[in-house]
Amino acid sequence: MRDLLRRGPFVRLWAAGLFEEAAEWMAQVALPVHIYQSTGSAGSTALAMVAGLLPTVLLSPVTGVLVDRWDRRRVLLGVCLLQAAVLLPLLVGHGAVLVIAVLVAQSAVASVFEPTRSAMVPALVPVGRLTAANALMGFNSSVARLVGSALGGIVLGVFGLQWVIVGALVALLAAAALLLSAMPGSSVAPVRSPVLREWLAGVGEFRRGPLRTLGVTLVLVSLAQGMFLVLFVVFVTGPLGAGEAEVGLLRGVQAIGGLAAGIALATMARRASPRGLLGWGGLAFGSLCAVMWNLPAVSTEIWLYTGLFVALGAPAVVATTGSLTLLQSAAPADRAGRVLTTAFATMAAFQAAGMLAAGALVETWDLGVLLNVQAALLVAAGVIPFLGLRATTTAGSGVLAEPGSPSRTPLPARATSRQPSAR
């Protein structure tokens, strides 16, 4: 981990991501709560949250091509500045319609940040340290979630929405300042086909090799995650007999496990297989969910579930680190932006599908059945990497190599992708 923290360009990207994600969490927590307080409608709040996912899906064809065409550092800088600009109207107006419009617009702009940053990382770190770098990014996400969500809720309750916006603006400008400093950019493809053709070429990567198998895994995980977001609230307020405070507590403490997992992976990642991280992370997450969903028959003590939610944060970061490293390793350098935006868009679409399905079925299906279906989807997602990726991660396969493996045989298309030519 120390060698990564001595790499100035990576550290600046890492720190910029922390500030940007903290600003996102502040907005993602405060804006839906403000909408609910303004309208008194849980349905309107849920629809606003689903609408926030749509830009990631609908804009992925364009954003993926732009990430591959344009200098990625400048794209990240532009995203931070645009996010700040989008939030500015809330300094003078707080109407529900305006807040929903800002929430959707902010989500649209923010959807570009993560795939662009992920596409830049391989150019900033050695190939053998890619998993460790992604683990540090996962650590950042947990810190941002813990700090940003807490600040969003506390500042909204004590000082009001305007001060939440001020805090988010400060964080976004700090991220922009870090991105202004010296950092390698990215090469721009000299041949530019029509946007639709270029996007389809990136999507086509998921029809072959490890990306096809990884795509199935991500679909299952996203469906399960969408179901989780809806069923979790019903579970805590129903079988556990708890209230809103406990809902916030259990969602927040999950970041603690993520922090621990991020540090552990960053220090021990040389011995970690991305396929193993994805598989074992998914299996552990699904197994813990299955235990938790069926535990009320034994105990409803909130301290017990607090411990389980802390534990849930660790396999979540482990699996995310593995999946991101596999995506970066399998994607050709000139299509990395399109591959990553397609992956994130697919995940957002199926997460929204899981949310809508759970919301519709929870009224007619037994809650215990739905909860166990959610856990089963995660377990299945953990099994698939061990079966579908086994043949493509062996030495000399020429399809996908494990970062850090001494027997690695890289793809010809990736031969120069680790060089910081100027995600």
N, C-alpha and C positions, 0 to 999 in steps of 0.2 A: 504493500500500500504506500509506503514512503516514497518509492521511486515514482509512483504516479503523482503524488503531491509535490514532487520537485519539477514536474513538467508544467511550466507556466501557462501555455495555451490551454492545456486540459483543465488546469485548476480554474482559470478564468471562465471557461465554459461551464464547469461544474458549479462554481459560485453563482454565475448568471442564472443557471437553471434553478438553483435554490430560491433566489429572489422571485423569479417568474412564477414558479409553482406556488410559493407562499401567497403571492398576489391572487393567483387563480383560486386557491382554497378560500381565501377571505371572501371573494366574490361569490363562489359557489355555495358557501354556507349562508352568508348574509342576505343575498338577493332572494332565494326561495323563501326564507323565513319572512322577509319583508313583504313578499307577495302574499303569503298566507295571512299575515297580520292585516294587510290592506283589504283583502277580498274575503277572508274568513272561509275560503273554499279550498279544501284539500285536493279536490279534483283539478282545480285551476293550477295549483302548485305542482301537482304531478305532471300535468300536461306541459307546464313550463320547463320542468326538468327533462322530459323526453324531447321537447323542442330544442333544448340545449345540445342534444346529441346529434341532431339532424345535420348541422353544418359539417361535422366530421365526415358524414356519409356522402352528402351531396357534393361537397367541394373537393373530395379526394382526387377525381380525375384531373382537375386543374392544378391543385396544390402539389400533387406528386410530380407532375411534369416541371413545374416551376422550381421545385427543390432540386431537380436534376439539371436544370438549365442555368440557374442563377447561382451566384456566389452565396454559399450557405450561411456564412457569417453575417452577410448583409441581410439575408432573409430573416435570421433570428433578430437582428437589430430592428428591422422594420416591424416584426411581429410585436416586440415589446412596446415600441412607440405607438403602433396602432391600437394595442390593447389599452394603453393609457388614454389615447384620444377618445376611444369608444366609451370609457367610463366617465369622461368629463361632464356629460349632460346631467349626471346624477348629483353633481354638486349644486345644481339649481332646481331640479325637479325630482319628485319622488312618486309620481303617479304609477299605478300598477301596470298600465299599458307601456309606459316608458321603461319601467324596470324590466319587464319581460323582453322588450325589444333590445335593451342593452345586454341582458343575459344571453340572448341568442347571438347577437353580434359579437360579444366577447368570446363566446364559445367558438364561433366561426374563425376568429383570428387566432385564438389560442390553439386550435386544432392543428395549426401548421408547426408549432414550436417543437413538439415531441419528436415527430418523424424527422425533422430537419436536424435537430440536435443528435439524434441517434445515428443519422447518416454521416455526421461529422466525426463522431468518436473514433472510428477506425483509422482516420487520417492523423489522429493526434497521439495515439498510443501504439506500442508494439503489438503485433498480432497475439503474442502469448499473454498479454495483459488485458485483452479485450473483456474477458469475463470479470476480472477485478474492477475494471473501469465501469462496467455496467452495474456491478454491485454497489460501487460508490454512488452512482446515479440513483439506485434504489434507496440507499441510505438517505440521500437528499430528499427524495420523494416522501419518505416517512417523516423527516424533520419538518418539511414544508406542510405536510398534512397536520401534524401535531400542533405546530405553531400557528399556521395560517387559519385553520379551522377554529382554534381556540380564540384567536384574536378577532376573527370575523364575528363570532357569536358574542363575545364579551363586549367588544367595542360597539356593536349594534345595540345591545341591551343598555349600555351605560351612556353612550354619547350620541348614538343615532347613526343613520346610514351615511351621512356626509363624511363622518370621520373614518368610517370603513373605507370609503372611496379614497380619502386622503392617504391612508396607510397603504392601500394597494398601489396608488400612484407612486409613492416613494419607493416601494419595492421594485416596481417596473422600471423606474428611472435608474435605480441602482444596477439592475440587470443590463440595461442599455449601456450604461457607462462602462461596465466590464467588457461588453462586446465591442466597444469602440477601440479598446486597446489592441495592441499587436496580436494577431492570431492568424494562422494560415487559413486561406479561404478554400475554395474547391474549384476544380476544373469544370469548365462548361463544355458540354458536348458540341463539337464543331458542326455536326449535321443535325438539322432540326426538321423533323417531319411534322405534319399536322398534330395538334395536341391530342386528338382522339386516337390517332395511330400510335403515338408514343405511350399514351396511357394504357392502351390495350396490350402493347408489348410488355409493359411492367406487370399487368395483371396476368399475362400469359406465363410468367415465371411460376405461378402457383399451380400450373397444370402438370408440373414435372418434379421429380426428385423429392428432396426433403421438404421443400416449401409446400407441396401438396399435403403431406402428412402433417406438417406443422399447422397448416391452415385448418384442418379438421380439429386438431387439438384446441386451437384458439376459438373456434366456433363453440365448442362444448363449454369451454371455460367462460366465455362471454354470456352464453345462455344462463349458466349457473349463477354468474355474478349479477345479472339482471334480476333473476328470481330472488337472490339473496337480499338485494336492496329493498324489495317490497316485503318479503316474508319475515325478514329480521324484525321489522317494527311490529308486525302482527304477533310474532313469537314472544317478544319482550313484554308487550302490553297485554298479551293473552295468557299463555301457559305460565309465564314467570310472574304475572300479576304486578309488573313494575310500571313506571311512568316515564315521562319525557326525559327526566334527568338521567335515568338509567340508560335510556336509549342513547343519549349523547355520550355518557361515560363509556359504554361498551364499544361504540364506534371509534371513540378517540384512542382508547388504550391499545387498539390493534396496532397502532403505529410503533408502540414500544418494542414489540417483537420484531417489527420490520427494521428498526434501528439496530438491534443486536445482530440480526441476520446479515444486514448490509456490511457491518464491520467485519464479521466473521468471514464472509465471502471475499471481501476485499483483501484480507490478510492470508487466506488459504486457497485462493482461486486457482493457483497453479496446478493444484491436484484435483480440480473440479471439472467434470465433464458437463458441458451445457445440456446434453441430452439427459444425463442423470439428474441435473438440477431441475429440469422441467418435469421429468417423470416423477421423481421422488417428492418434489414440491407439490405437484398435483395430488398424488396419493395421500400425502400427509394432510393437506388441506381438506380433502374430501373426507378422510377418516375422522378428523377432528370435528368437522361439521356433523357427521353422522352421530358421533358420541354426544355432542352438545344438543342436537335436536331431540334426542331420545332420553336425555338426562332428567327432565322434569318429573318423570315417574319416580325418580329416586330422591331428588332434591331441587329446590328452587332458590337456594341461597345465592344472592347476587354476587358474593365474593368468589364463589366457585366459577361462575360464568365470566367474571372479570379476568380470572386467571386463564380461562380457555380462550378468551378473545385476545389477550396478550400473546398467547401461543400461536394463534391463527396468523398473526402478522409475519411470523418467520417464514413459513412455507409459501406465503404469498409473494414475498420478495425473492425467495429462492427460485420459484417457478418463473417469475417475471424476468429475472436475470438470465435464466437459461433460455427462455423463448426469445428474448431480445438478441442475445449473442448468436443464436442459431439464425435468426433473420439477417443479421448483419453479415454473417459468414456465408450464407447461401446466396445473398443477393449480389449480382454483378455490380461493380462499382458505378457504372454509368446508369444503372437503373435502381440504385439503392433508395432514392427518394420515392419513386413510384411503388416499389415493393413495400416500403415501410408505411406510406400513407394508405395503401390498399389494406394492409394488415390492420392498422388502427381503425380505418373506416369500417371494415368487416366486423371488428370487435364491437364498435359502437352500435352498429345496426343490430347485431344479435343480442347485445346487452339490452337495447330498447325492446326487442322482441321478448326477451325474458321478463322484463318489467311488466309489459302489457299482458303477457300470458299469465303471470302470477297474479296480477291485479284482477284479471277476469275470472280465473279459476278458484281463487281463494274464497269466493262467495259460495261456491257449489261443491268443491272438493274438500276432503278432510285435510286439515292443515298438516297433520303428521305425514300423510302421503306426499304432499307437495314438498315438504322439507326433505324427506328422504330421496325424492327424485332429484332435488338439487344436489345433494351430497353424492348421489350415484353418478351424475354428470361429471362432477369433479374427479371422482375415482376413475371413470372411463378415460377422461382427459389425461390422467397420470399414467395409465397403462399404454396408451397409443404410442408415445415416444419410444418405449422400449421395444415395441413390435415393429412399427413402421419406419423408424429411423435407424434401426440396427444395421441394416445393410449399407446405408449411405454414410455412416460415420466410421467405417473401417478404413484402415490405412490403405492408400492407393486407390480408393474408390473413384477419385476425380470428381465427386459430386459435392460432398460437404466434408470439411475437415474440422476437427475439434481444436479450437484455439488452445495453445499450450502443449499440445501433444507432440512428442518428439518424432513421431512417424507421420506427421502431417504431409499430405500431398495436395497443394492448393489447386483451385480451378485456374485454368489459363486466363480467364477473364479477370481473375482477382490478382494476377501476378504483380501488378504495380499499384493496386488499389490502396495499399497501406502507406504509400509515399505521400507526404503532405504537399501535394501539388496544388499550386495555386494559380447525429451522421457528424 
